[in-house]
Amino acid sequence: MAIFLPRPSAPGPSGGRSAARGLRRTWPAAALALGAALALSGCGEQAPAQTSAAPARPVQVTSAHLRPREPEKTFVGVVRARREIDLAFRVGGKVVQRKVEVGDRVVPGDLIARIDPEDLKLELESARAELAAATANLAQTSAEDGRYRSLTAKGAASNAELDRKSLAKDEAIGRLERAKRALELAENRLSYADLMSDTAGVVVSTSAEPGQVVSSGQTIVRVARLDEKEALVALPETALAAARSAAAGVTLWADPNRRIAAHLRELSPQADPASRTYAARFTLDGADETVALGMTATVVLTPKDGAAVARLPLSAVFDKGHGPHVFVVEEATHTLVAKPVELAGFTDDSALIAKGVSEGDKVVTLGVQTLEPGQSVRTVPAKGATATATASISGEVKP
């Protein structure tokens, strides 16, 4: 399309200055009109309008997971035998032999250790001699009692003399009984020179060596019975209630994929003065030979209250006058959906959601006050403390 501008006429002698001023006023307006015409037209076609869609907003999300309201508590301890027996000699003497070492298995009747029996043998011989003397004395007094009874019946002896002989016989009978008991004790003491095991188990410690003189009752070895095994742990005072009421299970460091059922058997009524913790023993139900004494055990206390809640950051919950809500990202459309939720409680840094979210929901955790339902978003991971701080201030996470 051609644009024609008015051609200025030649000025006359008297109107030259006026014509020049008019041309200066009309030329800029004409130039602007020409520029607008060229911009809006192109050989008779109108220029199309330039439009663009709003970009998806980046948001930080977390996956909702339903877990028990009271989390599981774990405590590390060791596997111990419920019963550990200290074996000791019932008589004193010099140890001449020890037959077992730490880790040896023993059964009832096995020889554990032996002391020097010479002194005990001498005591036994003395008891036998005393028995022989008491037996002879009884025979003598019995004979005298019989004679004096005969003489008294004939009138040749007095009744007082008969009474003395009868009492001497009774004393001899008592002396004989005492000698018999002394002989039995001497025989028993000699048998005590051999320390025998009276239980089945494993030797866990030794306290005496051959050549050592020990007293009666001094521990020689300690045997742990293997019929019942326990996990010994130290509990803080905040976990005492959970230990009494929660369901217990034990996992072993050597086999972390296996959980053994357990129950609380013993809880110390007094805290340890040094650690200020309470010793607790959990009996392992059905522990087999693979559970060795001394293994590292983790006691897991699971609350019996099975109510499941989702733990979300406090910044994920908002309330615009219609109750608490959270924003969930729809996976198919990548848009926001405001879901009403029911709060079960709060912790220092989390909100406990009882109802309103499902397992695996992508919940927006930052900047929820600046978002709107139906808004198109894209999820991005947080980039450390800097991104979190920026998101907290600006209401969004920078990609």
Secondary structure, 3 states (H helix, E strand, C coil): CCCCCCCCCCCCCCCHHHHHHHHHHHHHHHHHHHHHHHHHCECCECCCCCCCCCCCEEECEEECCEEECCCCEEEEEEEEECCEEEEECCCCEEEEEECCCCCCEECCCCEEEEECCHHHHHHHHHHHHHHHHHHHHHHHHHHHHHHHHHHHHHCCCCHHHHHHHHHHHHHHHHHHHHHHHHHHHHHHHHHCCEEECCCCEEEEEECCCCCCEECCCCEEEEEECCCCEEEEEEECHHHHHHHHHCEEEEEECCEEEEEEEEEEEEECCCCCCCCCCEEEEEEECCCCCCCCCCCEEEEEEECCCCCEEEEEEHHHCECCCCCCEEEEECCCCCEEEEEECEEEEECCCEEEEEECCCCCCEEECCCHHHCCCCCEEEECCCCHHHHHHHHHHHCCCCC
